[in-house]
């Protein structure tokens, strides 16, 4: 699990690798789970980035993503989605011959 920068100063943003994310469910092999943790230690939001196939080419997929009701419209969801999309862009950049499906 790696720590990422604070999205807005009120959440810790962490990255957990499979096979088991720290929010308690099994992830697909090679999946990364981005989690926003509130100051009280509760999971505020998460986004899962998995590797799948688009036709014959590997592709990153962002799903599922969710925000706990008490943390909506506070930046937690945007932070985890942004972190997952940044990781997807980096993954694609490392594979210049792979086209987006």
Helices and strands as residue ranges (DSSP letters): E 2-4, E 11-17, E 32-38, E 43-54, E 57-67, G 69-71, H 76-93
